[in-house]
Amino acid sequence: MTSPVPAEWSPHRAMWVGWPSHGELWEENLEPAQAEVEALVRALAGPGRERVRLLVGTPDALPDARARFAGVANVEVVDGRFGDIWLRDTGPIFGEASATAAAFRFNGWGGKYELEHDDTVAAQIGEAAGVALDRHDVILEGGALDHDGQGTILTTRQCLLNPNRNPDWTEAAAEAALAASLGARKILWLGDGLLNDHTDGHVDNLARFVAPGLVACPVAWGRGDPNDDVYAEVARTLSEMTDAAGQPIKVLPLPSPGFVGDEDERPIPASHMNFLIANGAVIVPTYGDARAADLVCQGLKTVFPDREIIPLPSLAILSGGGSFHCISQQEPA
C-alpha cells in the first residue's frame, strides 16, 4: 500500500523553486517577477530553513541567476529546461522521506498553455534529486491537491473531474487513482475554485491544510470581492466533512486579498492561500492590501507558532497566473 504524501509542514531536505526565465512570456513583468522570486529564495534559504534548488529554464537566464545568488548559502542554481516556472504542477510529488516521487502526465492545464519542456520537468527534478520516478498514466497537477500527511486529500471537482484532463474520470475513478499513486485514504471534494483561474480551480488557491483536521480558507475582504460566494460555499462544505481519521474538519478563516484586477480591471485569482510552508517559516504572498495580509499572518501564526510568518509581494508573479506555492515543490526529509 502506498504511503500518504507527507504534509507540507513536515521537515524538508530541499525546496525546488522555478526562476522566471522567458522574456517572451513575462515581457515587462520579467524583472519584477525575478525580484519577487529572489526575495522568496532568500527568505527560504535563511539560517535553519531550506536548501533551495533553483531551476532555471533557459541558458540565457543562467548567468544572471548565478550572479544573484553567488555566495548565498543554501542556494543551488540548477540548469534545466521548462516552459515556465510552475513546478508545483509540472514537477513530481515526492513521497515519504523522498524515497520515491510520483510523476503524472501534464497537458498544459487542460490544453490552455502547452509549452515546450514542461512535460519533462518531473524527469529533470527526479534525476537531479536522485529519486526514482513512479510514473502514472493520468493527467494531474500538484496544485490541484492538498495533503494532511495522513491520507486525506483536498481537491476540487472543477479541476479533477474536468473533461479536459481525464475525460473518463468519475469521483470513484479519481479516488482510486489517488489511492494508488499518492496513498490517499479519503478525498474531500470541494466544488469550484476562484474566478478566472486558468487552472480550472486549483485547491492551493482555495483551501489548505494547516494541521490535521484544520483547513485554512478565505473569507471575502473589502467591497466587490469576486469570490464571496465561492468562499462561503467552501467553508460550509468543509464544516460538514471529516478526514481519513474520522475527525471533523475545522476551518481557519483568513481574509482574502479582496478584488485584484488586471490592466483591464478584470478579476484575477489572487489568493493568500498560495502560502508556502517551509522549514522554519511560512511565506505568505501579498497583493497590495497590507491590512488583509497582516491579518492572514496573525492567523497563520496561531497554527505555526514556531515558524516565522513572512509576507512578501507577489503581484508580478501573479501576472503569470500563480504565486509562491505554484512555483515550488518540496522534497520531504
C-alpha positions in Angstrom: 0.0 0.0 0.0 1.3 3.4 -1.0 2.2 5.7 2.0 0.4 9.0 2.1 2.3 12.1 0.9 3.8 13.9 3.8 2.1 17.1 4.9 3.9 20.3 3.8 4.7 21.2 7.4 6.8 18.1 7.7 10.6 18.6 7.5 12.1 19.1 4.1 15.5 18.2 2.8 15.2 20.7 -0.1 12.8 23.1 -1.8 12.6 23.4 -5.6 11.7 26.9 -7.0 11.3 27.9 -10.6 13.2 31.0 -11.8 11.4 33.4 -14.3 13.5 32.7 -17.4 11.5 33.6 -20.5 11.2 37.2 -21.6 8.7 36.4 -24.3 6.3 35.1 -21.7 6.8 37.6 -18.9 7.5 40.7 -21.0 7.6 43.9 -18.8 6.9 41.7 -15.7 10.1 39.6 -16.1 12.4 41.7 -13.9 9.7 42.4 -11.3 8.9 38.7 -11.1 12.5 37.9 -10.8 12.8 40.4 -7.9 9.9 38.7 -6.1 11.3 35.2 -6.6 14.7 36.4 -5.4 13.1 37.7 -2.2 11.3 34.4 -1.8 14.5 32.3 -2.3 16.5 34.5 0.1 13.7 34.1 2.7 13.6 30.3 2.2 17.4 30.0 2.4 17.7 31.8 5.7 19.5 30.1 8.6 17.9 26.8 9.7 15.5 26.8 6.8 15.7 25.3 3.3 18.2 24.1 0.9 16.8 25.8 -2.2 17.3 24.2 -5.6 16.5 27.0 -8.1 15.6 25.6 -11.5 16.5 27.9 -14.4 14.7 27.3 -17.6 16.9 28.7 -20.3 20.7 29.0 -20.9 20.3 32.8 -21.4 18.9 33.2 -17.9 21.6 31.2 -16.1 24.4 33.8 -15.8 22.1 36.4 -14.1 20.6 33.8 -11.7 24.1 32.5 -10.8 25.3 36.1 -10.2 22.3 37.0 -8.0 22.9 34.0 -5.7 26.7 33.8 -5.8 27.8 33.3 -2.2 24.3 32.8 -0.8 24.4 29.8 1.4 21.9 27.0 0.8 21.0 28.1 -2.8 21.9 25.7 -5.7 21.2 27.0 -9.2 20.2 24.1 -11.4 20.5 24.3 -15.2 17.2 23.0 -16.6 14.6 23.4 -19.3 10.9 24.3 -18.8 8.1 26.1 -20.4 7.5 28.2 -17.3 8.1 28.3 -13.6 5.0 26.4 -12.2 6.9 23.5 -10.7 4.1 22.5 -8.3 2.2 21.4 -11.4 4.9 20.1 -13.7 7.3 18.6 -11.2 6.9 15.3 -9.3 5.2 14.8 -6.0 7.7 13.4 -3.5 6.7 10.6 -1.1 7.8 9.7 2.4 11.4 10.7 3.0 11.7 11.4 -0.8 12.4 7.7 -1.3 10.2 7.9 -4.4 8.3 10.5 -6.4 5.1 10.2 -8.3 5.1 11.7 -11.8 2.0 12.3 -13.8 1.2 13.4 -17.4 0.9 17.1 -17.9 -1.2 18.7 -20.7 -0.9 22.5 -20.0 -3.8 22.8 -17.6 -6.3 21.2 -20.0 -4.6 22.3 -23.2 -4.5 26.0 -22.4 -0.8 26.6 -22.2 1.2 23.7 -23.7 4.9 24.9 -23.6 8.0 23.1 -24.7 9.8 21.1 -22.0 7.1 21.3 -19.3 6.3 17.6 -19.8 10.0 16.8 -19.0 10.3 18.8 -15.7 9.3 15.9 -13.5 12.1 13.8 -15.0 14.7 16.6 -14.7 13.8 17.1 -11.0 13.8 13.4 -10.3 17.2 13.0 -11.9 18.7 16.0 -10.1 17.3 14.8 -6.8 18.5 11.2 -7.3 15.0 9.9 -6.8 13.3 7.2 -9.0 10.0 8.3 -10.5 6.9 6.3 -10.1 5.1 7.2 -13.3 1.3 7.2 -13.6 -0.6 7.4 -16.9 -3.1 10.0 -15.8 -3.1 13.8 -16.1 -2.7 15.6 -12.8 -1.1 18.8 -11.4 0.3 19.0 -7.9 -1.6 22.3 -7.2 -4.9 20.5 -7.7 -4.3 18.6 -4.4 -3.5 19.5 -0.8 -2.4 16.9 1.8 -2.7 16.4 5.5 0.0 13.8 5.7 -2.4 11.2 7.0 -4.0 10.3 3.7 -6.7 13.0 3.5 -6.5 15.0 0.2 -8.4 18.2 -0.6 -9.3 18.9 -4.2 -12.0 20.4 -6.4 -14.4 18.8 -8.8 -13.9 21.7 -11.2 -10.3 20.7 -11.8 -10.0 17.0 -11.1 -13.2 15.9 -12.9 -12.8 18.4 -15.8 -13.0 16.5 -19.1 -10.0 18.5 -20.4 -7.8 16.4 -18.1 -9.0 12.8 -17.8 -12.3 12.6 -19.7 -13.4 9.3 -18.2 -12.8 10.3 -14.5 -15.6 10.0 -12.0 -15.1 10.6 -8.3 -14.6 6.9 -7.8 -12.1 6.7 -10.6 -10.2 9.7 -9.3 -10.2 8.4 -5.8 -8.8 5.0 -7.0 -6.0 6.7 -8.9 -5.1 8.9 -6.0 -5.1 6.0 -3.6 -2.7 4.0 -5.9 -0.4 6.9 -6.7 -0.3 9.1 -3.6 -1.6 6.9 -0.7 -5.0 8.7 -0.5 -7.3 7.3 2.1 -10.1 9.9 1.8 -10.8 12.7 -0.7 -12.5 15.8 0.4 -14.3 17.2 -2.6 -14.9 20.9 -3.0 -16.7 22.5 -5.9 -15.4 25.4 -7.9 -12.2 27.4 -7.5 -11.5 31.1 -7.9 -13.0 33.2 -10.7 -10.8 33.3 -13.9 -8.3 30.8 -12.6 -6.8 29.2 -15.7 -6.0 26.0 -13.7 -9.8 25.3 -13.5 -9.9 25.7 -9.8 -6.7 24.5 -8.2 -7.2 23.9 -4.5 -4.0 25.6 -3.5 -5.6 28.9 -4.3 -8.8 28.0 -2.3 -8.2 25.9 0.8 -5.1 24.5 2.5 -4.5 22.1 5.4 -2.5 23.8 8.2 -2.8 20.9 10.6 -4.6 17.5 10.7 -8.3 18.3 10.8 -7.8 22.1 10.2 -8.2 23.8 6.9 -7.5 27.5 6.1 -9.8 29.1 3.7 -10.6 32.7 2.7 -13.3 35.0 3.7 -14.3 37.9 1.5 -12.4 41.1 2.1 -13.5 44.6 1.1 -16.2 45.6 -1.4 -16.8 43.7 -4.5 -14.8 40.5 -3.7 -15.5 38.4 -6.8 -15.2 35.1 -4.9 -17.5 35.9 -2.0 -20.0 33.1 -2.8 -17.2 30.6 -3.5 -15.6 31.2 -0.1 -18.9 30.8 1.7 -19.6 27.5 -0.1 -16.1 26.2 0.7 -16.5 27.0 4.5 -19.9 25.4 4.6 -18.8 22.3 2.8 -15.7 21.8 4.9 -17.7 22.2 8.1 -19.7 19.2 7.2 -16.7 16.9 6.4 -14.5 14.5 8.3 -10.9 13.5 7.5 -9.5 10.0 6.9 -9.2 9.5 10.7 -12.9 10.4 11.2 -12.3 13.7 12.9 -14.5 16.7 11.9 -12.8 19.3 9.8 -12.4 22.7 11.4 -12.0 25.9 9.4 -9.4 28.7 9.9 -10.9 31.7 8.2 -8.4 34.1 6.7 -9.0 37.3 4.8 -8.9 37.1 1.0 -6.9 39.9 -0.8 -10.2 41.3 -2.0 -10.6 42.5 -5.5 -7.4 42.4 -7.5 -7.7 43.2 -11.2 -5.6 43.1 -14.4 -4.9 46.0 -16.6 -8.4 45.9 -17.9 -9.8 45.6 -14.3 -10.9 42.0 -14.8 -10.6 39.9 -11.6 -7.5 37.8 -11.4 -7.1 34.8 -9.0 -5.1 36.5 -6.2 -5.0 34.3 -3.1 -3.3 34.3 0.3 -3.9 30.5 0.3 -0.9 30.2 -2.0 1.3 30.4 1.0 4.4 28.2 1.2 5.1 26.2 4.3 8.9 25.9 4.7 11.3 24.7 7.4 11.1 27.4 10.0 8.9 29.7 8.0 5.6 30.3 6.2 5.9 32.6 3.2 2.7 34.5 2.5 2.0 36.1 -0.9 0.7 39.7 -0.7 -1.1 41.8 -3.3 -1.1 45.4 -2.0 -3.5 45.3 0.9 -1.3 45.5 4.0 -4.2 45.1 6.5 -5.5 42.0 4.9 -2.0 40.5 4.7 -1.3 41.3 8.3 -4.5 39.6 9.5 -3.6 36.5 7.4 -0.1 36.4 9.0 -1.6 36.7 12.5 -4.0 33.9 11.8 -1.2 31.6 10.5 0.9 32.4 13.5 -1.7 30.8 15.7 -1.2 27.4 14.0 2.5 27.8 13.2 3.9 29.4 16.4 7.4 28.0 15.9 7.7 29.3 12.3 8.4 32.9 11.2 5.5 34.2 9.1 6.9 36.2 6.3 4.7 38.3 4.0 6.3 39.0 0.6 4.8 40.8 -2.6 3.7 38.5 -5.4 1.8 40.8 -7.8 4.3 40.4 -10.6 4.4 36.6 -10.2 0.6 36.6 -10.2 0.7 38.3 -13.7 1.8 34.8 -14.9 -1.1 33.1 -13.2 0.1 31.9 -9.8 2.2 32.6 -6.7 4.7 31.1 -4.3 3.1 27.7 -3.8 2.7 27.3 -7.5 6.3 27.8 -8.3 7.7 25.5 -5.7 7.9 21.8 -4.8 9.3 20.3 -1.6 11.5 17.2 -1.1 10.4 15.7 2.3 13.2 14.7 4.7 
